[in-house]
Amino acid sequence: MIEKYSLPKLNFHALRHSYASFMVSRNVNFKMIQEQLGHSDIKMTINTYSHLTKKDKNEASDHFDDLN
C-alpha cells in the first residue's frame, strides 16, 4: 500500500509527531495532546512534537485580513 500510493515510510515515533501536529492544526488544547502522548512536561509536547504546517501558518496570517 505504501508503494501503491507513494506514501512516505514512517516509524512509530514519526507517527507520534504526525499525530501531535495534526491535533495542533485542529486547535486541540496542548494539555490534552500532552496527556495523550504521555509527556510529563508540556514543553516536550510543544517544542518537540508539534510542527506547524504551511496551511497553519497561512491561516494565522489571514487574521490580518479581518483588520479594518
Order of alpha helices (4+ residues) and beta strands (2+ residues): alpha-alpha-alpha
